[in-house]
Amino acid sequence: MTGTSEVKRQRRSADPSTSDAKHTHRRPKPWDTDDIDHWRIEPFTEADSSGPFLEESSFATLFPAYRETYLREVWPLVTQNLERFGIACELNLIEGSMTVRTTRKTRDPFILFRARDFIKLLSRSVPVGQAAKILHRDDVYADVISIGGLVRNRERFVKRRQRLIGSNGSTLKAIELLTECYVLVQGNTVSAMGSHKGLKQVRAIVLDCMRNVHPVYHIKKLMIKRELAKDPALATENWERFLPQFKKKPRRRPSAAIEASASSQPASQRARKEYSPFPPPQPPRKIDLQIESGEYFMTEPERRAARVAEKKKRSSAVSEQRRRERERAYEAPGTEEILRGRERRRQRAEAPALRDTE
């Protein structure tokens, strides 16, 4: 069997035009030359279309109530942009939705997906002038990143979302410059427009920011990559050795910090604990403490009254301590303090004379 498979392998290598179904990719392709750019996006023309579509396709999206006024004002402009590509649109103010559909004049089969992204961006507070670029430019794509369900705590979510924007929008502006994308943070979503590579970088930055990774780390890496890309000698090398490696430092609890400081002392200075074969005494339960203090036998109104009295007692003690601290500022200084003050004033007066003599 081994000899037969070896003979077949030699035959395939000698005759690349063999009809074996497993090796059809080995046939010569005279039309595939090195000067062809396989990643180039060819513009779509009406000559590429075979005629009107046989079926009607449509997409719809909802918009929030606060966008209704703006959409009513710019809807003639939206209709004008979509009619250029043979797409019909409808604004339903009762349901709060926008719909786009193909017509007999539609020729580009992919323009419907761009129209879908167009109305989706409009619903997420992107201006109509910016959102219309996705219709007129083939190298612009859209991505709406949902961040509402990534953080449970509302206050923590607002802080991390503000961290993504930065002071006066500086962080967001840096992200836009480095990724060459348009980014808008609105509510529970982040809308981005740009190339596929830029959208992938923006999504990574946004999701990591919601996972408590500051965007400045990604910004530093992107800046370094931009400088490395200018050097043609590093085009085929791995850039990991140039990129900074950020490690997350876990926060220590106060008790853990105290134990760590105690363990850092030399063994001779540590207090040795006496060995005991018996287990430590069991801590008292909450009911045991209530029985000792008598709270267990009180009624609920008596317990509330006791808690209020204890709170007033602590409050009065704190107030008394603060009053003493305020009165301490009006106490007359002692003899030693007066002498120390005179000595400091005498030294300050003698300092310029000493410098002149030197």
C-alpha positions, 0 to 999 in steps of 0.5 A, a space after each residue: 500500500 505504501 508503494 502504491 501511494 508513493 507512485 500516485 504522489 509522484 504522478 501528481 507532482 509530475 503532472 499538475 493537470 491531473 483530474 484527481 478531484 482532491 488536487 484540482 487546486 494544483 492545476 495551473 491558472 494562467 489568468 491568476 498573475 502576481 499583479 492582481 490584487 485579490 483584496 481590491 473592492 471593485 465598484 458596482 455599476 449598473 452594467 453588472 446587474 442582470 435586471 430588477 430583483 424578483 423578490 422584495 426585501 426589507 429591514 426595519 429598526 426601532 428608534 427612541 422617542 427623543 430622536 423623533 423630532 430630529 428624524 422628522 426634520 431630516 427625513 427628506 434628506 434621508 429619502 433623497 440619499 436612498 432614492 439615488 440607489 433605488 431604495 424606498 424608506 418609510 418613517 412610522 411615528 406611531 410604532 417608532 420605526 424606520 423601514 427600508 425596502 428594495 424596489 424595481 429600480 434597485 440594482 446593487 444587491 448589497 445596497 440594502 444592507 448598507 441602507 439597513 446600517 444607515 437607519 440603524 446609525 440614525 436611530 443611535 444619534 449619528 448625524 445624517 451627514 455622517 451616516 450617509 457616508 456608508 451609502 456613498 463610500 464602499 470602504 466604509 462599514 458600520 458597527 453598533 456595539 452594545 455595552 448595556 449588559 456588560 456591567 451590572 452596577 449602574 454607577 460603575 457602568 457610567 464611570 467606565 463609559 465616561 472613561 471611554 470618552 475621557 475629559 473633554 472627549 480627549 480619549 475618544 478623539 485619540 481612538 478616532 485618530 489611531 483607528 481612523 474610525 468615527 466613534 459615537 458613545 450614546 446611551 447603551 451603545 457605541 456606534 463606529 464607522 470605518 474600515 474592517 480593521 479599524 472597527 475590529 480595533 474599536 470593538 476590542 477597546 470598547 469591550 475591554 473598557 467595559 471589563 475595567 481595562 483602561 483605553 490608554 493601554 490600547 492607545 499606547 499599543 496603537 501608537 507604537 504599532 503606527 511607528 513600527 509600520 513606517 519601518 519596512 525592515 520590520 514588516 515581516 517580524 513579530 512586534 510583540 517584543 516592542 509592545 508594552 506588557 501590562 499586568 494587572 496588580 490585584 488589590 490587597 485587603 487591609 488585613 492581607 497587607 498587615 499580614 504581609 508586612 508582619 511576614 516580611 519581618 525577620 524570623 528573630 523579630 516575630 513573636 512566636 505563638 505558643 503551641 496548643 494541641 486544643 482547637 481555638 475557642 468557638 466564637 459566640 453566636 449572635 443569639 449568645 451575645 444578645 442573651 448576655 446584653 439582655 437584648 434577646 428578652 426585649 420587645 421590638 419597640 424596646 430594641 428600637 429605642 435601645 438602638 436610637 439611644 446608643 446612636 445618640 450616645 455615639 453621636 454626642 461623644 463624637 460631637 464632644 470630641 470635635 468641640 474639643 478640637 475646635 476649642 484647642 485652636 483658641 488655647 494659649 500656647 505654653 512656655 515651651 512653644 513660645 520659646 521654640 517659636 522665638 528660636 525659629 524666628 531668630 534662626 530665620 533672621 540670622 540665615 541671610 547674614 550667614 549667607 552674606 558672610 560665606 
